[in-house]
């Protein structure tokens, strides 16, 4: 009996071969393959994967086929991750919930991210950021403000970024303060903030809704020195803003430490949090198309300059991280951070009968728990040699003046100042005379003046930024749970002159000097690049000796700075 013969195995699929052009034929004879024609695409890509980005760009002019393969998106994706790592990909996803409690503030912008990424273009932009290569353009030139002695806050220009939109507002006193919204398509709209009080007033702060965008709508909150604030609704479909509408208006019954003036605010609809110059924290519920004040908190150990970061870990819970300056004995300053967990039920517009039965009492949004950590904590009782050495090391980092503090939830940057050369307004009286605590200038000599907002130092001396890592593990009743930590990492060296403003997001820091210099810092690697050199024409003190505070804001493609009435845009997507 003969065995059944097996069927032959199928042949493997044939490899791709480049078609021979007519130039390779001479009659019926074939010319020998060239080096390019004798290799498959897969083999060429394998060879290209071992090249650096410089060599990869050098082989593109060889021929069309190599130019096509050298621009392969997967090839540049692997190259991007090898050079810059996955840490630079946080900005597109926003906040990342982790077990250790580190949540990183995303880059500004509310445009929906596409699933497809051009990795070669991302590599080029990241390379421009690292080397400080950009183009400069001037978008607004505001007239110099009229010097006035009764200003609530120093003159500055507030900046917000929302995708392709740029939102600016001058703090120049006016009877009709304006918020300008401009886009890349040269379309501009103005938001009019008309106060109920007679006379002129200032725009003291701006806040943009950080909740997920819906149907191309954007909410912007504008705050006046009178304590009033407005919430505008702007439609910006296809990157072009339409005529905005004034949605909500809040007029306080009387001026108090809670409302006058507001220096900072964060907004995640329906929760709005404001911080006044007297360092009073206020919570507002903006659901049901109304503004309801729910809670006010005060601090006697925290002082500006400060930074607020608001996230939404769960649908009913909000997490606020507040960084600020703290006094240190005998006449110095350091930095601290506080975490506030906020929860509650937002009031619904028209609850049904069944909803009223299931939820008979709607809890207002209030702070449930708080945790505070400072860089200089004096341990109680006696200390051994190791603790004493640690205390001396921490004590050496205290500063006599604070220029700015910024945090993104994971990193915290302190910009020290120098009180040897005081600013013109440092000797002025504290404007928040109704504050429940005395100003910092009266607590310690040579300390930060809350009315000036900018620390001054010699213009030709180096300013070393202090970088700290902030760890806020999830709260737990377990004994083994880790406490919050604020650990010093390194000093950032390089920038010359005093610091006017800081901006921090997604593990990247941008520092603006009073002399106009701009540095970009990669906090993960501790490297910095100078984007703009110092200019003698740029100064934070002008207008007949009156102080003009600088401001800086950035996203993944641009840096926008405002000094006095000049607003400059530096683009890295070139």
Secondary structure, 3 states (H helix, E strand, C coil): CCCCCCCCCCCCCCCCCCCCCHHHEECCEECCCCCCCCCCHHHHHHHHCCCCHHHHHHCCCCCHHHHHHHCCHHHHHHHHHHHHCHHHHCCCCCCCCCCCCCCCCCCCCCCCCCCCCCHHHHHHHHHHHHHCCCEEEEEEECCCCCCCCCCCCCECEEEEEECCEEEEEECCCECEEEEEEECCCCCEEEEEEECCCCCCECEEEEEEECCCCCCCEEEEEEEECCCCEEEEEEECHHHCCCCCEEEEEECCCCCCCCCCCEEEEEEECCEEEEEECCCEEEEEECHHHCCEEEEEEECCCCEEEEEEEEEEEECCEEEEEEEEEEEECCCEEEEEEEEEEEECCCCCCCCCHHHHHHCCCCCCCEEEEEEEEECCCCCCCCCCHHHHHHHHHHHCCCECCEEEEEECCCEEEEEECCCCCCCCCCCCCCCCCCCCCCCHHHHCCCCCCCCCCCCCCCCCCECCEEEEEEECCCCCCCCCCCCCEEEEEEEECCCECCEEEEEEECCEEEEEECCCCEEEEECCCCEEEEEECCCCCCCCEECCCEEECCEEEECCCEEEEEECCEEEEEECCC
